[in-house]
Amino acid sequence: MRVLQYLPVALQSIAAHKLRAILTMLGIIIGVTAVLTTMGIGQGAAANITQRIESQGTNLLVIYPGAASTGGVRGQMGSSSTLTMGDVTDLQNASLHPAVALIAPEYSANAQLAVGDTNTNNSIVGTTAEYASIRNLTIAAGRFLTADDVKQQSRVAVLGSELAGDLFSSRDPVGQAVRINGEPFEVIGVLKSVGGFGPNNPDTQAFVPIPVAQGRLFNASRYRGEYTVTGISIGAASSDRTNAAKLEIEATLRLRHGLRADQDNDFRIFDQASLLETAADVSQVLTIFLGAIGAVSLVVGGIGIMNIMLVSVTERTREIGLRKAVGAQDSDILFQFLVEALLLCFLGGIVGVGLAYAVAFLFSRIPASTFNVVITPDSLLLALGFSLLSGVIFGIYPALRATQLDPIQALRSE
């Protein structure tokens, strides 16, 4: 190949001006490092979010109450709960809901928790024993709620890992007492950290038997004579049966709530799989956006290469004239300078890749970091390809300038 023929010439030229070559490559080095690091941050954050969502199970469904109609006027979503314990009982009918495996009602609200002089305001979730299995929660110490706790309306609580640390510091919370809205509860278990986020983060929540939350802590409202719930967590029989489970649930709840065919649901069914799709879409946009920001550095580096190559053409005018005088074609001159520009970009890209991996390694050693910089083969090819493209785009003009020199005038130049 003609490109390989001019490779030694390009290497000699770079070796003859080492400092200039290093400074020229600096823009490409920074650009490739910036592209890989920014895209790696986006992909790392996306992987972290996806892992946290999947940790709750891909077969998770959550039913939330919608708006109840009052006097023909439809209120805000979730302003009046129409989901009740009666709905939960009907949904537990396995013959009508073969795609549903587990059901756990929830009644949650914020409350004050106090241990000695320490107090916090956190979310209290009243639920049943099935909740831990549905949400993939793991016990670090003690145990989770049992069917007996719910039946006996025991004053027991399970604490999230972060909440337990806030209330008890380094002490073992299991067996200790905690006051919730002034009521004494025994801590029977502490959950392992799930690294969640948002207001429904299990790490910051406390879990109590649902009848205790409804009747003693929060005085839950009733609808048609039954205690309302703020949500119902459902585990489908498998991840590929979530759609079937949604249809079965919707049919039962519409029938129970007496909704006509032309009426909208007064509840919402939240699908974990759809959240994963949304997270993937958002993370893809974020990665592209961050990569575009890093690509600006590559453009700047390419402009730097063009400037240096123009200087190189001016310095080597006499050499160009001599080569033309002994029979070199315009294409030979073009390839000579273009290969030199490409080589500078390639070497800068290789160094940039090494620096990006170094940044990723250092980032992983930061204790406060919640995710890693993920450098994928796709982003590597993109960064190196873009750097070589910069070499072609910004190297072609100086190379063309070199071919346009008149050999006689070039030989006369000093």
C-alpha positions in Angstrom: 0.0 0.0 0.0 1.1 3.5 -0.8 0.3 4.6 2.8 2.8 2.2 4.2 5.4 3.4 1.7 5.3 6.9 3.3 5.1 5.7 6.9 8.9 5.7 7.5 9.1 9.2 6.0 6.4 10.4 8.4 8.1 8.8 11.3 11.4 10.5 10.4 9.7 13.9 10.2 8.0 13.4 13.6 11.3 12.2 15.2 13.1 15.2 13.8 10.7 17.6 15.6 9.7 15.6 18.8 8.6 18.5 20.9 6.4 20.0 18.2 4.9 16.6 17.5 4.1 16.1 21.2 2.4 19.5 21.4 0.6 18.8 18.2 -0.7 15.5 19.5 -1.8 17.0 22.8 -5.1 18.2 21.4 -5.9 14.7 20.0 -4.8 13.1 23.3 -7.1 15.4 25.3 -9.9 15.0 22.8 -9.8 11.1 22.9 -9.5 11.1 26.7 -12.5 13.5 27.0 -14.6 11.5 24.6 -13.9 8.1 26.3 -14.2 9.5 29.8 -17.5 11.4 29.2 -19.1 8.5 27.4 -17.8 6.2 30.0 -19.4 8.3 32.8 -22.7 8.2 30.9 -22.5 4.4 30.3 -21.4 3.8 33.9 -24.3 5.9 35.3 -26.7 4.1 33.0 -25.4 0.7 34.1 -25.7 1.7 37.7 -29.3 2.8 37.3 -30.2 -0.3 35.4 -28.6 -2.5 38.0 -30.6 -0.8 40.8 -33.9 -1.1 38.9 -33.2 -4.8 38.1 -32.3 -5.5 41.7 -36.0 -5.0 42.5 -37.0 -7.7 40.0 -37.9 -7.5 36.4 -41.3 -9.1 37.2 -42.4 -6.4 39.6 -45.7 -4.7 39.1 -47.0 -1.9 41.4 -50.6 -0.7 41.5 -51.1 2.9 42.5 -54.5 4.5 43.2 -55.8 6.9 40.6 -58.3 9.8 41.1 -61.7 9.2 42.4 -64.7 11.1 40.9 -66.5 13.3 43.3 -69.7 15.0 42.1 -68.7 14.3 38.5 -65.4 16.2 38.9 -62.2 14.2 38.5 -59.6 15.0 41.1 -55.8 14.9 40.8 -54.1 11.6 40.3 -53.7 9.8 43.6 -55.6 12.5 45.5 -58.2 10.0 46.8 -57.4 6.3 47.1 -59.8 3.8 45.7 -57.5 0.8 46.3 -58.6 -1.2 49.3 -57.7 -4.3 51.3 -60.8 -5.9 49.6 -59.0 -5.4 46.2 -56.0 -7.2 47.6 -58.1 -10.1 48.8 -59.7 -10.5 45.4 -56.3 -10.3 43.6 -55.1 -13.1 45.8 -57.5 -15.5 44.1 -55.1 -17.7 42.2 -57.7 -19.3 39.9 -58.5 -15.9 38.4 -54.9 -14.6 38.4 -52.6 -17.5 37.3 -49.9 -15.0 36.1 -49.7 -13.5 39.6 -47.4 -15.2 42.1 -47.1 -12.9 45.1 -49.1 -9.9 46.4 -48.2 -7.4 49.2 -50.4 -4.4 50.1 -48.7 -1.2 51.2 -49.8 1.7 53.3 -47.0 4.3 53.5 -46.6 7.7 55.0 -43.9 9.8 56.7 -43.4 9.6 60.5 -41.0 10.6 63.1 -38.7 7.9 64.4 -36.8 8.5 67.7 -34.1 6.6 69.6 -33.0 8.5 72.7 -32.0 12.0 71.6 -31.8 11.0 67.9 -34.8 11.4 65.7 -35.5 11.4 62.0 -38.5 11.8 59.7 -38.7 8.9 57.2 -41.1 6.9 55.2 -42.9 4.1 57.1 -44.2 1.3 55.0 -47.0 -0.9 56.4 -47.0 -4.2 54.5 -46.9 -8.0 54.8 -44.4 -10.8 54.8 -44.5 -11.2 51.0 -43.1 -7.7 50.4 -39.5 -8.7 50.9 -39.7 -11.5 48.3 -41.5 -9.3 45.8 -39.0 -6.4 46.2 -35.9 -8.7 46.4 -35.0 -7.3 49.9 -32.4 -9.2 51.9 -32.0 -9.3 55.7 -28.6 -8.3 57.1 -29.6 -9.0 60.7 -32.7 -10.4 62.4 -35.7 -11.2 60.3 -38.4 -9.6 58.2 -42.1 -9.4 59.0 -44.0 -12.6 59.2 -47.7 -13.5 58.7 -48.0 -13.8 62.5 -46.7 -10.3 63.0 -49.4 -9.0 60.6 -52.2 -11.2 62.1 -51.3 -10.3 65.7 -50.7 -6.6 64.8 -47.4 -6.7 66.6 -45.5 -3.5 67.2 -42.4 -4.6 65.4 -40.3 -2.8 62.7 -37.7 -3.7 60.1 -35.2 -0.8 59.3 -33.4 0.0 56.1 -29.6 0.0 56.4 -29.2 3.7 56.2 -32.0 4.5 58.6 -30.6 1.9 61.1 -27.2 3.7 60.9 -28.8 7.1 61.5 -30.7 5.9 64.5 -28.3 3.5 66.2 -24.9 4.5 64.8 -22.6 1.5 65.3 -24.9 -0.3 67.8 -26.8 -3.4 66.9 -30.4 -2.3 66.4 -32.0 -5.8 66.6 -34.0 -6.1 69.8 -33.8 -2.4 70.5 -36.8 -0.1 70.9 -37.6 2.7 68.5 -40.5 5.2 68.8 -42.6 5.8 65.7 -44.9 8.8 66.1 -44.5 8.3 69.8 -45.4 4.6 69.7 -42.8 2.1 70.9 -41.7 -0.6 68.4 -39.2 -3.4 68.7 -36.6 -3.6 65.9 -36.7 -7.2 64.6 -34.5 -6.8 61.6 -32.2 -4.6 59.4 -32.1 -4.9 55.6 -28.9 -5.1 53.5 -28.2 -2.0 51.6 -29.7 -2.0 48.1 -28.2 1.3 47.0 -31.5 2.7 46.0 -32.5 6.3 45.3 -35.5 8.6 45.5 -38.3 8.7 48.1 -39.0 5.0 47.9 -35.4 3.9 48.7 -35.7 0.9 51.0 -32.4 1.9 52.7 -34.1 4.9 54.3 -37.5 3.3 55.1 -39.0 1.4 58.0 -41.4 -1.5 57.6 -44.2 -2.4 60.0 -47.3 -4.7 59.8 -49.9 -3.1 57.6 -52.8 -3.2 60.1 -50.5 -1.3 62.6 -49.7 1.3 60.0 -53.4 1.7 58.9 -55.1 1.6 62.3 -52.5 2.8 64.9 -49.9 5.0 63.2 -51.7 6.9 60.4 -55.5 6.4 60.9 -55.9 5.3 57.3 -59.1 6.4 55.5 -61.7 3.8 54.5 -63.4 3.4 51.1 -66.6 1.5 50.9 -66.0 0.3 54.5 -62.5 -1.1 53.8 -59.1 0.3 54.7 -57.4 2.0 51.8 -53.9 1.2 50.7 -51.4 3.5 49.0 -50.1 0.7 46.7 -50.1 -3.0 45.9 -46.8 -4.7 45.0 -47.2 -7.7 42.8 -44.7 -10.3 41.7 -45.6 -11.9 38.4 -45.1 -15.6 38.0 -42.2 -14.8 35.6 -40.8 -11.8 33.7 -42.4 -12.9 30.5 -45.8 -13.1 32.1 -46.0 -9.5 33.4 -48.2 -8.4 30.5 -50.6 -11.2 31.3 -50.6 -10.3 35.0 -51.4 -6.7 34.1 -54.4 -7.7 32.0 -55.7 -10.0 34.8 -55.3 -7.3 37.4 -56.9 -4.6 35.3 -59.9 -6.8 34.6 -60.5 -7.6 38.3 -60.0 -4.1 39.5 -62.3 -2.5 36.9 -65.0 -5.1 37.8 -64.6 -4.4 41.5 -64.7 -0.7 41.1 -67.7 -0.8 38.8 -66.1 1.1 35.9 -68.0 1.3 32.6 -66.3 0.5 29.3 -66.1 4.3 28.5 -64.5 5.1 31.9 -60.8 5.4 32.5 -59.1 3.3 35.2 -59.0 4.8 38.6 -55.7 3.1 39.3 -52.3 2.8 37.6 -50.3 -0.3 37.0 -46.6 0.4 37.1 -44.4 -2.0 35.1 -40.7 -2.4 36.1 -39.8 -3.5 32.5 -41.2 -0.2 31.1 -39.0 1.7 33.6 -36.0 -0.2 32.4 -36.8 0.8 28.8 -37.2 4.4 29.8 -33.9 4.4 31.7 -32.2 2.8 28.7 -33.5 5.6 26.4 -32.5 8.3 28.8 -29.0 6.9 29.3 -28.5 6.6 25.6 -29.3 10.3 25.1 -27.1 11.2 28.1 -24.2 9.2 26.6 -24.5 10.7 23.2 -24.7 14.2 24.7 -21.6 13.7 26.9 -19.8 12.1 23.9 -20.6 15.2 21.8 -19.1 17.5 24.4 -15.9 15.5 24.4 -15.8 15.4 20.6 -15.4 19.2 20.6 -11.9 18.7 22.1 -11.1 16.4 19.1 -12.2 19.1 16.7 -9.9 21.6 18.5 -7.1 19.1 18.4 -7.6 18.6 14.6 -7.4 22.3 14.0 -4.1 22.3 15.9 -2.8 19.6 13.6 -3.8 21.5 10.5 -2.0 24.6 11.8 1.2 22.6 12.5 1.0 20.8 9.2 0.7 24.2 7.4 3.8 25.3 9.2 5.5 22.1 8.2 4.7 22.6 4.5 6.1 26.1 4.7 9.3 24.9 6.4 9.8 22.1 3.9 9.1 24.0 0.7 12.6 23.4 -0.6 12.3 19.7 0.1 9.0 19.6 -1.7 10.5 21.4 -4.7 13.4 18.9 -4.8 11.1 15.9 -4.7 9.0 17.3 -7.5 12.2 18.1 -9.5 13.3 14.4 -9.4 9.9 13.2 -10.5 7.6 13.0 -7.5 4.0 13.2 -8.5 1.4 15.4 -6.7 -0.2 12.3 -5.3 3.2 11.3 -3.7 3.4 14.7 -2.0 -0.2 14.5 -0.9 0.3 11.0 0.6 3.5 12.1 2.4 1.8 14.9 4.4 -1.5 13.1 4.8 0.2 10.0 6.3 2.1 12.3 8.7 -1.1 13.9 9.9 -2.8 10.5 10.3 0.2 9.2 12.2 0.1 12.1 14.6 -3.6 11.5 15.2 -3.2 7.8 15.6 -0.4 8.1 18.1 -2.3 10.8 20.0 -5.4 8.5 20.0 -3.4 5.6 21.5 -2.0 7.8 24.3 -5.5 9.2 24.9 -7.0 5.7 25.3 -4.3 4.9 27.9 -5.1 8.1 29.8 -8.9 7.4 29.6 -8.3 3.9 31.2 -6.1 5.6 33.9 -8.9 8.1 34.6 -11.4 5.2 34.8 -9.1 3.3 37.3 -8.7 6.4 39.5 -12.4 7.0 39.4 -13.1 3.5 40.6 -10.8 4.1 43.6 -12.9 7.1 44.8 -14.8 5.9 47.9 -17.8 8.3 47.4 -18.3 7.2 43.8 -21.5 5.3 43.2 -20.6 4.0 39.7 -17.6 3.3 37.5 -16.5 4.8 34.3 -17.3 2.1 31.7 -15.2 2.2 28.5 -16.8 -0.1 25.9 -15.2 -1.4 22.7 -17.8 0.7 20.8 -16.7 3.9 22.4 -13.0 2.9 21.8 -13.6 2.4 18.1 -15.6 5.7 17.9 -13.0 7.7 19.6 -10.1 6.3 17.6 -12.1 6.5 14.4 -13.0 10.1 15.1 -9.4 11.0 15.8 -8.3 9.4 12.4 -11.1 11.2 10.7 -9.8 14.5 12.2 -6.4 13.7 10.7 -7.9 13.2 7.2 -10.1 16.3 7.4 -7.6 18.6 8.9 -4.6 17.1 7.2 -5.9 17.2 3.6 -5.7 21.0 3.2 -2.0 21.3 4.2 -1.3 18.3 2.0 -3.1 19.9 -1.0 -1.2 23.1 -0.3 2.0 21.1 -0.6 1.0 19.7 -4.0 0.3 23.2 -5.4 3.8 24.5 -4.9 5.7 25.3 -8.1 8.9 23.2 -8.1 11.1 26.0 -9.5 9.8 28.5 -7.0 10.1 25.9 -4.2 13.8 25.3 -5.1 14.6 29.0 -5.0 13.1 29.4 -1.5 15.4 29.7 1.5 
